Amino acid sequence: MNTKLDYRLLNLYDVEPAAEVISRAFMEDPLCAFMLPFKRTRLRTLKKFFRLYGEVNIKNGCGFGVGEPLQGVAYWQSPEQDDLSISLKSLGKLLLLFLTWYPVGYFRARSILSCTN
């Protein structure tokens, strides 16, 4: 395992490994467990979400990672950056996300999520 802690801007080749890393990080997160109570399908659903989320952020220069192989992932947008844009291809992947438990989980957690704004 590489212990180098310098972060790097992620590229489209990193979408899949980034989705794997961040999905595993959120697997036992209390909010994710509440949204997606079926542990058997939670990781698969999180990977679909973070694959799409990561692709959009990486294409917009907002995805960063640490390690080779990838060990840590962060997505952030600086105040100077424009709003994120989403491609038609990514919109198609959004439709696939709607065929998972994610929409049910989102509606389960909607009241919790609205309290954080």
N, CA, C and O atoms as CSV, one atom per row, in Angstrom:
chain,resi,resn,atom,element,x,y,z
A,1,MET,N,N,0.842,-1.176,0.000
A,1,MET,CA,C,0.000,0.000,0.000
A,1,MET,C,C,0.886,1.237,0.000
A,1,MET,O,O,1.843,1.326,0.769
A,2,ASN,N,N,0.567,2.172,-0.850
A,2,ASN,CA,C,1.304,3.416,-0.965
A,2,ASN,C,C,0.858,4.367,0.150
A,2,ASN,O,O,-0.342,4.540,0.365
A,3,THR,N,N,1.789,4.972,0.845
A,3,THR,CA,C,1.440,5.895,1.920
A,3,THR,C,C,1.561,7.354,1.482
A,3,THR,O,O,1.405,8.254,2.307
A,4,LYS,N,N,1.828,7.599,0.231
A,4,LYS,CA,C,1.917,8.965,-0.275
A,4,LYS,C,C,0.553,9.635,-0.128
A,4,LYS,O,O,-0.460,9.091,-0.569
A,5,LEU,N,N,0.528,10.801,0.483
A,5,LEU,CA,C,-0.737,11.465,0.772
A,5,LEU,C,C,-1.018,12.648,-0.140
A,5,LEU,O,O,-1.945,13.413,0.129
A,6,ASP,N,N,-0.264,12.821,-1.188
A,6,ASP,CA,C,-0.556,13.891,-2.131
A,6,ASP,C,C,-1.829,13.559,-2.889
A,6,ASP,O,O,-1.987,12.454,-3.407
A,7,TYR,N,N,-2.728,14.521,-2.948
A,7,TYR,CA,C,-3.959,14.289,-3.685
A,7,TYR,C,C,-3.737,14.626,-5.153
A,7,TYR,O,O,-2.813,15.353,-5.517
A,8,ARG,N,N,-4.603,14.079,-5.972
A,8,ARG,CA,C,-4.543,14.349,-7.410
A,8,ARG,C,C,-5.949,14.519,-7.947
A,8,ARG,O,O,-6.916,14.006,-7.384
A,9,LEU,N,N,-6.041,15.247,-9.041
A,9,LEU,CA,C,-7.310,15.412,-9.739
A,9,LEU,C,C,-7.639,14.084,-10.408
A,9,LEU,O,O,-6.799,13.514,-11.104
A,10,LEU,N,N,-8.838,13.596,-10.205
A,10,LEU,CA,C,-9.236,12.325,-10.802
A,10,LEU,C,C,-9.600,12.521,-12.273
A,10,LEU,O,O,-9.989,13.612,-12.688
A,11,ASN,N,N,-9.468,11.450,-13.053
A,11,ASN,CA,C,-9.876,11.485,-14.455
A,11,ASN,C,C,-10.917,10.392,-14.685
A,11,ASN,O,O,-11.230,9.633,-13.768
A,12,LEU,N,N,-11.449,10.308,-15.888
A,12,LEU,CA,C,-12.540,9.379,-16.153
A,12,LEU,C,C,-12.150,7.919,-15.949
A,12,LEU,O,O,-13.024,7.082,-15.726
A,13,TYR,N,N,-10.866,7.592,-16.019
A,13,TYR,CA,C,-10.434,6.225,-15.728
A,13,TYR,C,C,-10.608,5.891,-14.239
A,13,TYR,O,O,-10.606,4.722,-13.854
A,14,ASP,N,N,-10.757,6.916,-13.421
A,14,ASP,CA,C,-10.894,6.731,-11.972
A,14,ASP,C,C,-12.347,6.588,-11.510
A,14,ASP,O,O,-12.587,6.339,-10.329
A,15,VAL,N,N,-13.307,6.737,-12.404
A,15,VAL,CA,C,-14.716,6.716,-11.987
A,15,VAL,C,C,-15.056,5.425,-11.256
A,15,VAL,O,O,-15.617,5.462,-10.161
A,16,GLU,N,N,-14.724,4.296,-11.844
A,16,GLU,CA,C,-15.088,3.003,-11.234
A,16,GLU,C,C,-14.360,2.767,-9.907
A,16,GLU,O,O,-15.009,2.433,-8.916
A,17,PRO,N,N,-13.009,2.933,-9.856
A,17,PRO,CA,C,-12.342,2.748,-8.559
A,17,PRO,C,C,-12.823,3.752,-7.500
A,17,PRO,O,O,-12.920,3.410,-6.321
A,18,ALA,N,N,-13.120,4.979,-7.914
A,18,ALA,CA,C,-13.605,5.987,-6.967
A,18,ALA,C,C,-14.973,5.579,-6.418
A,18,ALA,O,O,-15.233,5.728,-5.224
A,19,ALA,N,N,-15.840,5.069,-7.282
A,19,ALA,CA,C,-17.164,4.611,-6.829
A,19,ALA,C,C,-17.018,3.475,-5.827
A,19,ALA,O,O,-17.760,3.414,-4.847
A,20,GLU,N,N,-16.077,2.584,-6.062
A,20,GLU,CA,C,-15.834,1.469,-5.155
A,20,GLU,C,C,-15.359,1.982,-3.792
A,20,GLU,O,O,-15.884,1.574,-2.756
A,21,VAL,N,N,-14.369,2.873,-3.794
A,21,VAL,CA,C,-13.792,3.392,-2.547
A,21,VAL,C,C,-14.832,4.153,-1.738
A,21,VAL,O,O,-14.979,3.907,-0.541
A,22,ILE,N,N,-15.547,5.062,-2.360
A,22,ILE,CA,C,-16.471,5.908,-1.591
A,22,ILE,C,C,-17.729,5.141,-1.193
A,22,ILE,O,O,-18.332,5.437,-0.162
A,23,SER,N,N,-18.129,4.161,-1.999
A,23,SER,CA,C,-19.287,3.328,-1.624
A,23,SER,C,C,-18.971,2.503,-0.384
A,23,SER,O,O,-19.797,2.389,0.522
A,24,ARG,N,N,-17.787,1.937,-0.346
A,24,ARG,CA,C,-17.388,1.161,0.836
A,24,ARG,C,C,-17.270,2.060,2.070
A,24,ARG,O,O,-17.566,1.631,3.186
A,25,ALA,N,N,-16.840,3.298,1.867
A,25,ALA,CA,C,-16.725,4.238,2.984
A,25,ALA,C,C,-18.099,4.579,3.572
A,25,ALA,O,O,-18.219,4.794,4.778
A,26,PHE,N,N,-19.123,4.626,2.736
A,26,PHE,CA,C,-20.470,4.981,3.191
A,26,PHE,C,C,-21.355,3.771,3.482
A,26,PHE,O,O,-22.521,3.934,3.841
A,27,MET,N,N,-20.824,2.580,3.335
A,27,MET,CA,C,-21.606,1.359,3.501
A,27,MET,C,C,-22.294,1.284,4.868
A,27,MET,O,O,-23.450,0.868,4.948
A,28,GLU,N,N,-21.609,1.676,5.936
A,28,GLU,CA,C,-22.184,1.602,7.282
A,28,GLU,C,C,-22.579,2.971,7.826
A,28,GLU,O,O,-22.894,3.097,9.009
A,29,ASP,N,N,-22.567,3.992,6.980
A,29,ASP,CA,C,-22.981,5.323,7.403
A,29,ASP,C,C,-24.438,5.266,7.872
A,29,ASP,O,O,-25.278,4.685,7.185
A,30,PRO,N,N,-24.754,5.859,9.031
A,30,PRO,CA,C,-26.128,5.759,9.553
A,30,PRO,C,C,-27.202,6.270,8.585
A,30,PRO,O,O,-28.261,5.653,8.463
A,31,LEU,N,N,-26.946,7.379,7.900
A,31,LEU,CA,C,-27.947,7.882,6.955
A,31,LEU,C,C,-28.123,6.918,5.784
A,31,LEU,O,O,-29.252,6.638,5.381
A,32,CYS,N,N,-27.031,6.413,5.240
A,32,CYS,CA,C,-27.127,5.459,4.129
A,32,CYS,C,C,-27.823,4.174,4.572
A,32,CYS,O,O,-28.606,3.598,3.817
A,33,ALA,N,N,-27.541,3.726,5.793
A,33,ALA,CA,C,-28.194,2.521,6.314
A,33,ALA,C,C,-29.691,2.757,6.499
A,33,ALA,O,O,-30.494,1.847,6.292
A,34,PHE,N,N,-30.065,3.969,6.886
A,34,PHE,CA,C,-31.485,4.298,7.017
A,34,PHE,C,C,-32.144,4.367,5.646
A,34,PHE,O,O,-33.232,3.829,5.442
A,35,MET,N,N,-31.474,5.033,4.707
A,35,MET,CA,C,-32.030,5.174,3.351
A,35,MET,C,C,-32.140,3.821,2.648
A,35,MET,O,O,-33.123,3.543,1.961
A,36,LEU,N,N,-31.132,3.000,2.827
A,36,LEU,CA,C,-31.038,1.721,2.130
A,36,LEU,C,C,-30.903,0.615,3.187
A,36,LEU,O,O,-29.801,0.116,3.417
A,37,PRO,N,N,-31.999,0.234,3.822
A,37,PRO,CA,C,-31.915,-0.685,4.964
A,37,PRO,C,C,-31.521,-2.118,4.603
A,37,PRO,O,O,-31.131,-2.880,5.487
A,38,PHE,N,N,-31.610,-2.499,3.340
A,38,PHE,CA,C,-31.275,-3.861,2.938
A,38,PHE,C,C,-29.787,-3.942,2.634
A,38,PHE,O,O,-29.339,-3.563,1.551
A,39,LYS,N,N,-29.037,-4.436,3.594
A,39,LYS,CA,C,-27.578,-4.481,3.463
A,39,LYS,C,C,-27.138,-5.249,2.222
A,39,LYS,O,O,-26.105,-4.937,1.629
A,40,ARG,N,N,-27.919,-6.251,1.830
A,40,ARG,CA,C,-27.580,-7.086,0.685
A,40,ARG,C,C,-27.504,-6.267,-0.618
A,40,ARG,O,O,-26.702,-6.581,-1.497
A,41,THR,N,N,-28.328,-5.230,-0.742
A,41,THR,CA,C,-28.335,-4.421,-1.966
A,41,THR,C,C,-27.719,-3.039,-1.778
A,41,THR,O,O,-27.559,-2.298,-2.748
A,42,ARG,N,N,-27.371,-2.684,-0.543
A,42,ARG,CA,C,-26.878,-1.326,-0.264
A,42,ARG,C,C,-25.607,-0.983,-1.044
A,42,ARG,O,O,-25.533,0.075,-1.667
A,43,LEU,N,N,-24.614,-1.863,-1.014
A,43,LEU,CA,C,-23.352,-1.561,-1.683
A,43,LEU,C,C,-23.558,-1.395,-3.189
A,43,LEU,O,O,-23.000,-0.481,-3.795
A,44,ARG,N,N,-24.341,-2.256,-3.778
A,44,ARG,CA,C,-24.598,-2.169,-5.224
A,44,ARG,C,C,-25.296,-0.850,-5.577
A,44,ARG,O,O,-24.961,-0.213,-6.575
A,45,THR,N,N,-26.263,-0.449,-4.752
A,45,THR,CA,C,-26.980,0.809,-4.993
A,45,THR,C,C,-26.054,2.006,-4.804
A,45,THR,O,O,-26.068,2.938,-5.608
A,46,LEU,N,N,-25.253,1.982,-3.743
A,46,LEU,CA,C,-24.304,3.075,-3.516
A,46,LEU,C,C,-23.318,3.194,-4.672
A,46,LEU,O,O,-22.984,4.304,-5.087
A,47,LYS,N,N,-22.849,2.063,-5.196
A,47,LYS,CA,C,-21.910,2.111,-6.325
A,47,LYS,C,C,-22.551,2.757,-7.538
A,47,LYS,O,O,-21.902,3.543,-8.229
A,48,LYS,N,N,-23.804,2.446,-7.813
A,48,LYS,CA,C,-24.484,3.074,-8.956
A,48,LYS,C,C,-24.605,4.575,-8.742
A,48,LYS,O,O,-24.381,5.359,-9.664
A,49,PHE,N,N,-24.961,4.976,-7.515
A,49,PHE,CA,C,-25.075,6.401,-7.221
A,49,PHE,C,C,-23.723,7.100,-7.356
A,49,PHE,O,O,-23.609,8.121,-8.034
A,50,PHE,N,N,-22.700,6.541,-6.705
A,50,PHE,CA,C,-21.400,7.198,-6.711
A,50,PHE,C,C,-20.687,7.093,-8.058
A,50,PHE,O,O,-19.801,7.897,-8.347
A,51,ARG,N,N,-21.056,6.125,-8.878
A,51,ARG,CA,C,-20.511,6.067,-10.243
A,51,ARG,C,C,-21.012,7.284,-11.029
A,51,ARG,O,O,-20.233,7.954,-11.708
A,52,LEU,N,N,-22.296,7.561,-10.935
A,52,LEU,CA,C,-22.878,8.718,-11.618
A,52,LEU,C,C,-22.383,10.022,-10.991
A,52,LEU,O,O,-21.945,10.927,-11.701
A,53,TYR,N,N,-22.453,10.115,-9.679
A,53,TYR,CA,C,-22.025,11.325,-8.974
A,53,TYR,C,C,-20.550,11.616,-9.257
A,53,TYR,O,O,-20.165,12.760,-9.501
A,54,GLY,N,N,-19.738,10.565,-9.220
A,54,GLY,CA,C,-18.316,10.724,-9.490
A,54,GLY,C,C,-18.040,11.154,-10.916
A,54,GLY,O,O,-17.213,12.034,-11.157
A,55,GLU,N,N,-18.731,10.536,-11.863
A,55,GLU,CA,C,-18.527,10.899,-13.268
A,55,GLU,C,C,-18.817,12.375,-13.505
A,55,GLU,O,O,-18.039,13.068,-14.161
A,56,VAL,N,N,-19.926,12.849,-12.976
A,56,VAL,CA,C,-20.294,14.257,-13.151
A,56,VAL,C,C,-19.257,15.168,-12.496
A,56,VAL,O,O,-18.832,16.154,-13.099
A,57,ASN,N,N,-18.850,14.850,-11.282
A,57,ASN,CA,C,-17.865,15.684,-10.585
A,57,ASN,C,C,-16.497,15.630,-11.247
A,57,ASN,O,O,-15.826,16.655,-11.365
A,58,ILE,N,N,-16.081,14.456,-11.677
A,58,ILE,CA,C,-14.773,14.321,-12.322
A,58,ILE,C,C,-14.752,15.071,-13.644
A,58,ILE,O,O,-13.776,15.759,-13.946
A,59,LYS,N,N,-15.807,14.952,-14.434
A,59,LYS,CA,C,-15.874,15.688,-15.708
A,59,LYS,C,C,-15.815,17.198,-15.490
A,59,LYS,O,O,-15.361,17.936,-16.365
A,60,ASN,N,N,-16.271,17.655,-14.333
A,60,ASN,CA,C,-16.278,19.082,-14.025
A,60,ASN,C,C,-15.080,19.518,-13.191
A,60,ASN,O,O,-15.055,20.635,-12.675
A,61,GLY,N,N,-14.084,18.636,-13.056
A,61,GLY,CA,C,-12.862,18.986,-12.340
A,61,GLY,C,C,-13.030,19.120,-10.838
A,61,GLY,O,O,-12.298,19.874,-10.195
A,62,CYS,N,N,-13.997,18.388,-10.267
A,62,CYS,CA,C,-14.277,18.495,-8.837
A,62,CYS,C,C,-14.022,17.192,-8.086
A,62,CYS,O,O,-14.478,17.039,-6.953
A,63,GLY,N,N,-13.304,16.253,-8.694
A,63,GLY,CA,C,-13.031,14.977,-8.049
A,63,GLY,C,C,-11.550,14.828,-7.749
A,63,GLY,O,O,-10.708,15.055,-8.617
A,64,PHE,N,N,-11.235,14.446,-6.520
A,64,PHE,CA,C,-9.852,14.323,-6.087
A,64,PHE,C,C,-9.664,12.983,-5.383
A,64,PHE,O,O,-10.589,12.450,-4.769
A,65,GLY,N,N,-8.459,12.457,-5.484
A,65,GLY,CA,C,-8.181,11.174,-4.867
A,65,GLY,C,C,-6.795,11.124,-4.283
A,65,GLY,O,O,-5.934,11.952,-4.584
A,66,VAL,N,N,-6.598,10.121,-3.432
A,66,VAL,CA,C,-5.325,9.878,-2.770
A,66,VAL,C,C,-4.989,8.409,-2.937
A,66,VAL,O,O,-5.857,7.544,-2.824
A,67,GLY,N,N,-3.713,8.132,-3.210
A,67,GLY,CA,C,-3.224,6.761,-3.240
A,67,GLY,C,C,-3.211,6.136,-4.624
A,67,GLY,O,O,-3.968,6.508,-5.520
A,68,GLU,N,N,-2.323,5.178,-4.753
A,68,GLU,CA,C,-2.221,4.394,-5.982
A,68,GLU,C,C,-1.946,2.957,-5.568
A,68,GLU,O,O,-0.797,2.644,-5.254
A,69,PRO,N,N,-2.913,2.081,-5.549
A,69,PRO,CA,C,-4.276,2.276,-6.052
A,69,PRO,C,C,-5.067,3.246,-5.171
A,69,PRO,O,O,-4.699,3.517,-4.028
A,70,LEU,N,N,-6.136,3.747,-5.723
A,70,LEU,CA,C,-6.957,4.759,-5.072
A,70,LEU,C,C,-7.414,4.289,-3.689
A,70,LEU,O,O,-7.949,3.190,-3.539
A,71,GLN,N,N,-7.194,5.138,-2.687
A,71,GLN,CA,C,-7.538,4.792,-1.307
A,71,GLN,C,C,-8.517,5.775,-0.676
A,71,GLN,O,O,-9.207,5.435,0.286
A,72,GLY,N,N,-8.580,6.970,-1.203
A,72,GLY,CA,C,-9.481,7.981,-0.657
A,72,GLY,C,C,-10.002,8.865,-1.767
A,72,GLY,O,O,-9.299,9.127,-2.742
A,73,VAL,N,N,-11.231,9.324,-1.622
A,73,VAL,CA,C,-11.892,10.115,-2.658
A,73,VAL,C,C,-12.628,11.276,-2.009
A,73,VAL,O,O,-13.220,11.126,-0.941
A,74,ALA,N,N,-12.589,12.424,-2.653
A,74,ALA,CA,C,-13.369,13.580,-2.201
A,74,ALA,C,C,-13.876,14.320,-3.428
A,74,ALA,O,O,-13.199,14.407,-4.452
A,75,TYR,N,N,-15.079,14.845,-3.298
A,75,TYR,CA,C,-15.657,15.680,-4.358
A,75,TYR,C,C,-15.968,17.026,-3.729
A,75,TYR,O,O,-16.678,17.107,-2.726
A,76,TRP,N,N,-15.430,18.084,-4.326
A,76,TRP,CA,C,-15.766,19.418,-3.840
A,76,TRP,C,C,-15.609,20.417,-4.961
A,76,TRP,O,O,-14.872,20.220,-5.927
A,77,GLN,N,N,-16.338,21.497,-4.783
A,77,GLN,CA,C,-16.369,22.563,-5.769
A,77,GLN,C,C,-16.002,23.856,-5.062
A,77,GLN,O,O,-16.600,24.219,-4.049
A,78,SER,N,N,-15.011,24.546,-5.611
A,78,SER,CA,C,-14.622,25.817,-4.993
A,78,SER,C,C,-15.658,26.887,-5.354
A,78,SER,O,O,-16.360,26.755,-6.356
A,79,PRO,N,N,-15.754,27.930,-4.553
A,79,PRO,CA,C,-16.751,28.973,-4.809
A,79,PRO,C,C,-16.607,29.640,-6.184
A,79,PRO,O,O,-17.583,30.145,-6.738
A,80,GLU,N,N,-15.391,29.637,-6.723
A,80,GLU,CA,C,-15.177,30.296,-8.024
A,80,GLU,C,C,-15.639,29.443,-9.202
A,80,GLU,O,O,-15.819,29.962,-10.304
A,81,GLN,N,N,-15.831,28.159,-8.990
A,81,GLN,CA,C,-16.187,27.265,-10.090
A,81,GLN,C,C,-17.643,27.445,-10.496
A,81,GLN,O,O,-18.504,27.777,-9.682
A,82,ASP,N,N,-17.889,27.215,-11.779
A,82,ASP,CA,C,-19.253,27.262,-12.295
A,82,ASP,C,C,-20.045,26.078,-11.752
A,82,ASP,O,O,-19.479,25.132,-11.205
A,83,ASP,N,N,-21.359,26.149,-11.914
A,83,ASP,CA,C,-22.202,25.023,-11.525
A,83,ASP,C,C,-21.821,23.796,-12.345
A,83,ASP,O,O,-21.311,23.915,-13.459
A,84,LEU,N,N,-22.072,22.632,-11.789
A,84,LEU,CA,C,-21.766,21.388,-12.487
A,84,LEU,C,C,-22.701,21.208,-13.676
A,84,LEU,O,O,-23.889,21.520,-13.601
A,85,SER,N,N,-22.154,20.706,-14.759
A,85,SER,CA,C,-22.990,20.377,-15.913
A,85,SER,C,C,-23.043,18.866,-16.044
A,85,SER,O,O,-22.102,18.165,-15.671
A,86,ILE,N,N,-24.144,18.374,-16.574
A,86,ILE,CA,C,-24.340,16.941,-16.721
A,86,ILE,C,C,-24.608,16.628,-18.193
A,86,ILE,O,O,-25.382,17.319,-18.855
A,87,SER,N,N,-23.965,15.589,-18.687
A,87,SER,CA,C,-24.112,15.218,-20.095
A,87,SER,C,C,-25.350,14.350,-20.303
A,87,SER,O,O,-25.907,13.809,-19.347
A,88,LEU,N,N,-25.774,14.224,-21.552
A,88,LEU,CA,C,-26.898,13.345,-21.878
A,88,LEU,C,C,-26.592,11.898,-21.502
A,88,LEU,O,O,-27.473,11.168,-21.048
A,89,LYS,N,N,-25.338,11.488,-21.692
A,89,LYS,CA,C,-24.930,10.131,-21.337
A,89,LYS,C,C,-25.114,9.904,-19.838
A,89,LYS,O,O,-25.580,8.846,-19.414
A,90,SER,N,N,-24.746,10.897,-19.050
A,90,SER,CA,C,-24.909,10.783,-17.601
A,90,SER,C,C,-26.386,10.783,-17.217
A,90,SER,O,O,-26.774,10.111,-16.261
A,91,LEU,N,N,-27.203,11.518,-17.941
A,91,LEU,CA,C,-28.642,11.513,-17.659
A,91,LEU,C,C,-29.219,10.118,-17.864
A,91,LEU,O,O,-30.105,9.696,-17.121
A,92,GLY,N,N,-28.721,9.401,-18.869
A,92,GLY,CA,C,-29.157,8.024,-19.094
A,92,GLY,C,C,-28.815,7.145,-17.911
A,92,GLY,O,O,-29.592,6.265,-17.541
A,93,LYS,N,N,-27.657,7.375,-17.314
A,93,LYS,CA,C,-27.257,6.604,-16.130
A,93,LYS,C,C,-28.131,6.956,-14.929
A,93,LYS,O,O,-28.352,6.131,-14.042
A,94,LEU,N,N,-28.622,8.191,-14.914
A,94,LEU,CA,C,-29.527,8.605,-13.842
A,94,LEU,C,C,-30.810,7.773,-13.896
A,94,LEU,O,O,-31.353,7.395,-12.859
A,95,LEU,N,N,-31.279,7.499,-15.080
A,95,LEU,CA,C,-32.466,6.654,-15.225
A,95,LEU,C,C,-32.226,5.268,-14.639
A,95,LEU,O,O,-33.118,4.695,-14.013
A,96,LEU,N,N,-31.021,4.726,-14.840
A,96,LEU,CA,C,-30.689,3.415,-14.274
A,96,LEU,C,C,-30.681,3.460,-12.746
A,96,LEU,O,O,-31.033,2.477,-12.093
A,97,LEU,N,N,-30.287,4.581,-12.187
A,97,LEU,CA,C,-30.293,4.740,-10.734
A,97,LEU,C,C,-31.723,4.694,-10.204
A,97,LEU,O,O,-31.964,4.213,-9.097
A,98,PHE,N,N,-32.662,5.192,-10.989
A,98,PHE,CA,C,-34.064,5.170,-10.569
A,98,PHE,C,C,-34.639,3.757,-10.545
A,98,PHE,O,O,-35.713,3.541,-9.984
A,99,LEU,N,N,-33.949,2.805,-11.139
A,99,LEU,CA,C,-34.393,1.415,-11.131
A,99,LEU,C,C,-33.811,0.622,-9.959
A,99,LEU,O,O,-33.900,-0.605,-9.924
A,100,THR,N,N,-33.216,1.336,-9.004
A,100,THR,CA,C,-32.656,0.710,-7.805
A,100,THR,C,C,-33.511,1.133,-6.601
A,100,THR,O,O,-34.564,1.749,-6.765
A,101,TRP,N,N,-33.051,0.798,-5.403
A,101,TRP,CA,C,-33.721,1.212,-4.170
A,101,TRP,C,C,-33.438,2.669,-3.823
A,101,TRP,O,O,-34.008,3.197,-2.868
A,102,TYR,N,N,-32.565,3.326,-4.587
A,102,TYR,CA,C,-32.171,4.690,-4.249
A,102,TYR,C,C,-33.363,5.658,-4.143
A,102,TYR,O,O,-33.439,6.395,-3.160
A,103,PRO,N,N,-34.294,5.690,-5.108
A,103,PRO,CA,C,-35.415,6.639,-4.966
A,103,PRO,C,C,-36.249,6.394,-3.701
A,103,PRO,O,O,-36.696,7.342,-3.056
A,104,VAL,N,N,-36.453,5.133,-3.354
A,104,VAL,CA,C,-37.197,4.808,-2.136
A,104,VAL,C,C,-36.437,5.338,-0.924
A,104,VAL,O,O,-37.023,5.947,-0.029
A,105,GLY,N,N,-35.127,5.099,-0.908
A,105,GLY,CA,C,-34.299,5.584,0.196
A,105,GLY,C,C,-34.284,7.098,0.283
A,105,GLY,O,O,-34.320,7.665,1.375
A,106,TYR,N,N,-34.231,7.748,-0.862
A,106,TYR,CA,C,-34.238,9.213,-0.879
A,106,TYR,C,C,-35.533,9.736,-0.244
A,106,TYR,O,O,-35.501,10.654,0.576
A,107,PHE,N,N,-36.656,9.155,-0.623
A,107,PHE,CA,C,-37.927,9.613,-0.054
A,107,PHE,C,C,-38.046,9.258,1.425
A,107,PHE,O,O,-38.672,9.995,2.186
A,108,ARG,N,N,-37.455,8.144,1.841
A,108,ARG,CA,C,-37.432,7.790,3.270
A,108,ARG,C,C,-36.678,8.855,4.067
A,108,ARG,O,O,-37.079,9.200,5.179
A,109,ALA,N,N,-35.605,9.365,3.509
A,109,ALA,CA,C,-34.725,10.290,4.238
A,109,ALA,C,C,-35.000,11.758,3.914
A,109,ALA,O,O,-34.299,12.639,4.412
A,110,ARG,N,N,-35.987,12.025,3.105
A,110,ARG,CA,C,-36.249,13.400,2.669
A,110,ARG,C,C,-36.404,14.367,3.843
A,110,ARG,O,O,-35.871,15.475,3.798
A,111,SER,N,N,-37.114,13.972,4.875
A,111,SER,CA,C,-37.313,14.888,6.019
A,111,SER,C,C,-36.000,15.140,6.752
A,111,SER,O,O,-35.771,16.246,7.242
A,112,ILE,N,N,-35.143,14.141,6.834
A,112,ILE,CA,C,-33.826,14.306,7.469
A,112,ILE,C,C,-32.953,15.212,6.612
A,112,ILE,O,O,-32.286,16.111,7.123
A,113,LEU,N,N,-32.963,14.968,5.312
A,113,LEU,CA,C,-32.117,15.752,4.400
A,113,LEU,C,C,-32.560,17.206,4.360
A,113,LEU,O,O,-31.715,18.090,4.218
A,114,SER,N,N,-33.847,17.486,4.481
A,114,SER,CA,C,-34.317,18.872,4.433
A,114,SER,C,C,-33.920,19.651,5.683
A,114,SER,O,O,-33.870,20.881,5.644
A,115,CYS,N,N,-33.638,18.973,6.782
A,115,CYS,CA,C,-33.204,19.635,8.016
A,115,CYS,C,C,-31.769,20.131,7.919
A,115,CYS,O,O,-31.370,21.009,8.684
A,116,THR,N,N,-30.988,19.587,6.997
A,116,THR,CA,C,-29.578,19.966,6.895
A,116,THR,C,C,-29.382,21.206,6.049
A,116,THR,O,O,-28.282,21.759,6.037
A,117,ASN,N,N,-30.395,21.666,5.343
A,117,ASN,CA,C,-30.257,22.856,4.468
A,117,ASN,C,C,-30.492,24.123,5.207
A,117,ASN,O,O,-30.413,25.203,4.621
